[in-house]
Amino acid sequence: MLPVALPVPAHVDYVTGVPDRAIPALKYFISVVSEPVNAALLLAGTLAVGCALVAGAYARRHVPDLAVLAETLAGYRDLVPWMLRLSVGLPTLGAGFAGYYFTPVVSIGDVSGLLTALYPAPLDVLVATPVIRLAFIGVGFALLTGFLTRASAVLGLLLWLTVAPVEPALLLAGEYPFVYTAIVLVGGGRPSADEMFARVAETPGTVYRRINPLGDLPSRVNRRFDPYKQFVPTVLRVGLGGSFVFLGLTQKLLSPARALLVVEKYNLSTLLPVDPGMWVVGAGLTEIGVGLLLLAGLYTRGAAAVAFVVLTTTLFGLPDDPVLAHVSMFGLSSAVFTLGSGPYSLDNVLEAAVAAGGGEATPS
């Protein structure tokens, strides 16, 4: 693994054409890492990562700044629902207007044609291209405003889940179902239209209180989901970690020909003078390593910060990479950094071990 996060785009399909020829992935990987210079770089990168993990373990016990950071971030938790709504609301709205189905490599027209063949008349009108585009626009707008947030997130989740089994390319946008699920759990939060309507409905003497069509339904739904809100950090880091592992593996290590086109197109070897193969292998291993840390919940905030850097260099470093395609993961990494690891994480195990040893554990 290289000691730096290489700014190779997460979704190489967005910025490249079809390569002239396929390259056997395993054979290419072995040929790259067997070069003495490349092997030395990988060894140096692995040692650097190992040292960083050891330093992190030391800092967890002895650096009070991390505790202050965790305490500060805890004060932002109530803004996470807003962060999540923006992170998928914007790209969902953009997808509806642009005509693609979550990822730019899948068009809404193609999905409509696929579903129309499965639906008998007159139900096939429900999956016509204009209807699907309106559904995307409606979900995106509702999430951005925080209006009927949970219902909108459920619709977005259904849009992804119903098509993913027949369109594997949606795995390129595999973070969406996790973010939608998290929004269902936390609701609209603040600021949101749902909160504003709830405040008006709770205030005696208001006109809306007398005509409120929802009654106490929002309060009952909130109470129903309250016990499950603690799992939101876990859902988000699994979504982010799984996406990084998938993209690093399928878009880099298993697709070296296409990844090499990115290196060639942007002349990345002049930015960092290493073998083009090292760009591909290094980026793939970096993304997989970050993803595995997130999946395990180990050094979660540090891994989320690295993910944030990788995505930021992609967003602003490659001029024709579609920004909207990455906004969801950009917001997801920010939310994971804010919330930390949550339940079922190795960070919790380490914190318990530190506390048992008489040290002062730092939440991660």
N, C-alpha and C positions, 0 to 999 in steps of 0.2 A: 504494500500500500504506500502510495507516495505521501510525503510529509505535508503536502499542501493539497487543498481542494481544487481540482482542476475544473475550469469553467467550460466543460463540455456539456451541451444541453441535455436535459433529462429525457426529452422525447426527440430523438434524432430524426424520426420520420417527418417532423414538422419542417425541417430545413434542408432536407436532402432529397434527391431523386432516387431512382432505383439503381443500385450499383451494376457495373458491367458484368461482374461475375461473383459467384459466392466464394467465400473463404472458409474452409473447415475450421470451426471455432477452436476445438481442442488443439489441433495441430498448430494453429496460429498462436494460441496462448503459450504453448510450450516453446515455440520458436522465439517468441519475444522474451520470455523470462530466462531462457537459456543463454542469451547474449550476456557476456561478462559484465558490461557496463550497466545493462538493464537489471541484472541480478543484484548488482551492488546497490543500485538505486532502490530496488524493492526492499533489500535488507535494511538499508539506512532508514527507509520510511517506516518499516515495521518496528525497528528499534525506537524510532522517534515516537510512534504511537504508544509503544509499551511504556516509555518514559513518561509520556503524558498521562497515561492511566495511573501509574504509580504516583506521580505528582498530584493527581486529582484525589487519590486516596489520602495522601498526606494533608492536602488542603482541606479536605472534608473535616478533619479533626483540629487543625491548627490555624486556619485562616478565618478570622471572624467576619471578613468582608462577605464571604459566601452566605453566612447567616443573615447579614443585613440585606443582601440581595434577595434571598428567599422571602424574607419578611416584607420587603417592598413589593415584590411580585404578588404576594398573597393579597395585597391591597387592590390589585387589578383584576381579581378573579371575577368580580361582578360585571366586568366589561368583556369577558370572553364570549358570551352569547352574541354580542354585537360584532366582535371580531370574526366569529364563525359565519354569521349571516353575510357579512361583507365578502368573506373569502370564497363563498360559493354563490352568493347572490349575483355578484358582478359577472363571473364567467358563465353562469347559467343564462342570465339575460343576454350577454353577448353571443352565446351559442345560438339562442333563438333568433336574433337579428341576423347573424352571419350564416345561419343555415347548417350548422354542424351539430352532431349529437355528442355532446360532452367533450369529445376530442376532435381536433381538426381533420383527423384521418378518416372519420366516419361522418358521412353527410346525412342530414335528416331525410332527404329524398330517398336515399338508399334504404334507410330503416323503414320508411313509410312503405316502400315497395315490398320489402320483406314481410312486414306485418299485414299488409293488405291481402297478400296471398293466403294468410292464415285465418283471416276474419271473413265470415260470410256476409253478404249484403243483407240488410243495409248497415250492419255494424262496422263495415270497413271504412265508413266515413269518419269514424272516431280516430283512425290512425292515418288520415290523409295528411299530407305534408303541412298545409296551413294550420291544421288543428294541433299538430305536434309542436310547430314553431310557436303558436300562441301559448301552449302549455309551458314551454321553456320561458317565454317572456313573462308569463303570469307568475310562475314560481320565482324567477329572479327578482321581479319587481316586488313581490310580496315579502321575500326575505330581506331585501334591502330596506324596506320600510318597516319591517317587523309586524306585518299585519297578517293575522291568522297564521302565525309562524309555524306552529307544529303541523298543522294541516298542509301547509305549503311544503315543508320538509318531507312529509310522508309522500306527497305527490312526486317530488323530485327523486326520492328513494325508489319509488315504483317505476319511474321512467328509466332509471338505471338498471334495476334488477330484472325487469321484464325483457330487456333487450340483450343484456350481457350474456345469457346462455347461448344465444344464436349469433352474437357478434363479439368474438374474443378481443377484438381491438379496443373494446371499452376498458379493458384492463390497463390501458395506457392512462386512463383517468380513474384508476382504482381507488383514489382517495375520496371520491364523492360520496359513496354510500356510508363511509365512516363519519364524515362531517355531517351529512344529513341525519344520521342516527344520533349524533351528539346534540344536534339542534332539537331533535324530538325530545331528548331527555331534559335539556336545560330550558327550552322555551325561548321566547324573544328577548328576555332580559331587558336591559336599558342601555341606551334610549331605543324605544320601539313604539309603534302605534298600539300594540297590544297593551303595553304598560299604561299609555296615556288613556286609552278607553277604560281600562280597569280602574284607574284612579278616579275618573269622572263618574263611573258607575258606582263606586264605593262612597261617593260624597253625597250626603243627604241634600235634597232640594234641587238637584240637577235634573234637567229635562231628560238627559240620556238615561239616568237611573230609572225613570218611569217607563221608558220604552225599550230598555236593554233587551235585545232578542236572545242573548246568550245566557241571561240569568247568572247563576253562580257556577256555570259549567267551567269557565277558566280556572276558578279556584279549586274545584274538585279535580280537574286534570292535573293541576300543579301538585296537589297533595298526593295524587296517585304516582307521580314520577319522582317525588322528593327522595324516596329511598334509593333510587338508581342513579342520582346525579353524581354520587361519589365515583362512579365508574367512567365518567366522561374523560378524565385524563388517560385512562387505560385505552379506551376506544380510539382516542385521537393518536396516541403514540403508536399503537398497532397499525392504524391506517397509514401514518406517515412512514413508519419503519418498513411495512410491507411494500409500499410503493417504491421506496428507495431500493430495496433488495430486488424487486421485480424489474425496475428500470435499469439498474446497474447490470443485472444478469442478462436480460433479453435484448436491451438496446445497445449494450457495449460488448460484453464478453461473448455472447452467442451471436452477435451480428457485427463482427469486426469490419466487414467490407463497408457497411453503411456508416459505421462510426468513423472509419478512415476518411470517408467522403467529407465529414464535418471538419476533421483536422485539416484536410486539403483545402476545403472551401474557405476557411477562415485563416489559413496559413498559421496555425497554432504553433508549429514547430519553431517559428521565429520569435514567438512570445516567450516560450520556454524551450531552449535548444536541446530537446531530447528526441529519441527515435519516435516517429509517429505512432508506432505500436505501443510505446509506453504511455502515450496520451490515452489510448483506448483502454489498455489494461489498467493503468493507474486510476483513470476515472471510474471504471467499472468496479474495481476493488474498493475505492473510496466510498462510492455510493452503497455498496453491499455492506461494508464495515459500519457505516453510519446507520444503515437500516437495521442491522443485527443488534447494535447497541440500543436502539429505540425499541425493538421488539422485546428485548430482554429487560428493558427498563433500567439500564446500567449507565450511569453518568448521563441521565436523560437530558438535562438542560444543556450540558456541553454538546451532546450529539445534535440537539435541536438547533443550537447556535451554528454548528458546522453546516447543517442542512440549510439554514437561512443564508449562510455565506455562499454556498454552492448555487442556490436558486437566484440569489441577487446577482452574482457574476453572470449567470445565464441571462437574466432579464435585461441587464444593462450592457453586457459585453458582446452580445451577438445581435447585430442591427436588425435582421429580418426574422428573428425568432418571435412567434406570436405571444405577446405578453399575457393576454388573457388566459392562454393555455396553462400558465404556471401560477396564476394568482391564487388558486385554491390551495396549492401546496405551500405557497408563500405564507398565506394566512394560517395554515395548519401548523407549520413550524413555529410561528409566533405564538399560537395558542399553547402548544406543547411546552415551549420555553416558559410561558407564564404559569402554567399549571403544574409542571413537574411530572413525575412518573406515575402517580396515582397507585391504586391497589395492584397487587400481583406483580411486583417488580423487584429486581435485584437491589435497587437502591434502598428499598425498605429493609431488605435483609442486612445490608451494610450498615444502615442507620441503627438498626437494633443491635448489631454487633458492637458498634462504636459506643452506644449507650451502655451496653452490658460491661464494656471494658472501662467504664468510668470517663469516657470522652464526651465531647459535646457534639451530638449529631447535627448535621446540616441537612434540612429537607431538600430533596432533589426532584 
